[in-house]
Amino acid sequence: MGTTTLLQQLDALTTEIVDQVPLENLIPQIGTSGLGFETGYCKAGEEHYRFLYHISNWFNNETIFEMGTGQGGSALCLAQNSTNTIITYDVENRFCIAKPDNVECSFTDYLTDPRLLTASLIFFDIGEHDGVLEKQLYDFLVVNNYKGMTVWDDIHLTDGCKEFWNSVTKTKRDITTLGHASGTGVIIFE
Ligand SMILES: C[S@@+](CC[C@H](N)C(=O)[O-])C[C@H]1O[C@@H](n2cnc3c(N)ncnc32)[C@H](O)[C@@H]1O
């Protein structure tokens, strides 16, 4: 799917559609991790899990990149279309749920992975959220003429993140009402 179509799909997405995502189906895989995928939890505008699960089906036979694996909840949601390959980066292994076969965990510097620029979707969720690593990745994607869709967590959390988000000149949407309460942004690199 091209970036224009992705933007149209994004603009048509509603909280009602996101809240229909059957997150509770993943409970057997999250076990006792405490991620809270029970019915009624992680609604659109509270957490980004249903949104990520939903958009995983906008991509087929594609590479999806994630920065900030954490316990693996977002990787699990992004992996719901099994035709896609999820490459998820962290600095330490905190993955504590059943790992789907189409998820690969990595622990080196994501900017050195040549597959990054081939990813159709990139989800950035690194815990520091001071805007520095966000800006570094954004600039890297601009300089390298990246084409695709990117999702950024916590864009309203800190002054650094707000400054980063306000500085973005590419096509962008604040989709916090569909994602995480601390701010979710989408930047389309056309
Ligand atoms: C908020 S958690 C990720 C949560 C996960 N995306 C989710 O929604 O379920 C942030 C993660 O970023 C990781 N992290 C911090 N610095 C990093 C770096 N330089 N590269 C990759 N991951 C990093 C932390 O170890 C932590 O596990």
The ligand as an ORCA input file, in Angstrom:
! r2SCAN-3c Opt
* xyz 0 1
  C       8.276      2.081     27.038
  S       9.281      0.694     26.753
  C       8.645     -0.001     25.280
  C       7.215     -0.471     25.409
  C       6.685     -1.250     24.234
  N       6.945     -0.592     22.965
  C       5.192     -1.445     24.360
  O       4.418     -0.551     23.933
  O       4.744     -2.489     24.886
  C      10.756      1.449     26.198
  C      11.906      0.499     25.929
  O      12.949      1.227     25.243
  C      14.153      0.576     25.544
  N      15.295      1.413     25.142
  C      15.888      2.432     25.823
  N      16.915      2.942     25.106
  C      16.966      2.241     23.943
  C      17.804      2.293     22.784
  N      18.792      3.181     22.678
  N      17.569      1.407     21.770
  C      16.544      0.524     21.860
  N      15.728      0.424     22.931
  C      15.932      1.264     23.961
  C      14.047      0.320     27.054
  O      14.926     -0.687     27.468
  C      12.566     -0.083     27.187
  O      12.407     -1.491     27.202
*
